[in-house]
Amino acid sequence: MRLKAPETVTFLKSGFCPGCGHGLAVRLIAETVEKMGLNEKLITVVDVACGSLNINSWKFDTIMAAHGRPIPTAIGIKKVRPENPVLAYIGDGAAYAIGMAEMMHAGIRNDNILTVVINNGLFGMTGGQCAPTSLPGQVTTSTPHGKDPAKWGMPFQIEKAFSGLHIAYLARGSLADAKGIRISKKYIETAFEKHMAGEGFCLVELLWPCPTNMNMTPVKCVQRINEEMIPYFPLGELKK
C-alpha cells in the first residue's frame, strides 16, 4: 500500500472493529481504482453486513443490496450501465450461503462483473455464526462445541465449485501480513483489468481477520489465518 491514503477513502471516528480486515480491503480497492482512473465511473454494491460500512468509507457511487444479493444487483446495474465498472463486495457467509445460487449462476453465465469476497470463516455482522467456510472444530455462536464436518460439511472452496466454469478470473489472497497484502492488491488490479476488458466474471477472495467474532487478539487472529485457514484455502491465481 502507498504511504499516502487514497483521496477516495474517508476516515471516520468509528467504523470497523479494531483489527478488522475490511479497512485493508477498502484501501486496496480504492488505491487500484485511483491508479486506473476509475474514480468517477465505478459503481459498487455492498451487502447488508459489516461491508455495508464501506458506504461511509468510500466516495464511490455505492448501492446497498439485500443480504446475500450484491451479485445479482451488480449484474442488473451492469446491464443498464454497461459502460461503468461494477464491483460487488460481499462476505463469505452471504456469498457462499444465502447468495450461493446467485454466485453460481453468475459464474455459469460468466457475467461481466467484479466480485470481492471477504472470507473470515464465519458470519460477522449477525453474531459470528458458523458459515460454509468455517473450519472443522471451529467454535462459533451456532457451533459452541466446534463445527462437526459430519453434520455441517467441510469448508467450502469456491475454486472447486467453479472448476468446470469458464470465468475470466479467480484468485485468493491473504490480508494477514505485508506480503499477502501486496499480492492481494495485484490480484485486485488484474481482476479490474480483465473486468474492464469485458472478459467476464472476476472473483477475488481475501482471507482476513475478525478478532471480535473469533474472540482473539488481532495478532492471534492473523496467526490463525497463516496456520489454520491457508491449508484449507490455498492462495494464488486459481483460474485465469
PyMOL commands that set and color helices and strands:
alter all, ss='L'
color gray80, all
select helices_A, chain A and resi 22-35+50-56+70-80+92-98+100-109+149-152+158-161+178-196+211-214+218-229
alter helices_A, ss='H'
color red, helices_A
select strands_A, chain A and resi 43-46+61-64+86-91+114-119+169-174+202-207+236-239
alter strands_A, ss='S'
color yellow, strands_A
deselect
rebuild
show_as cartoon
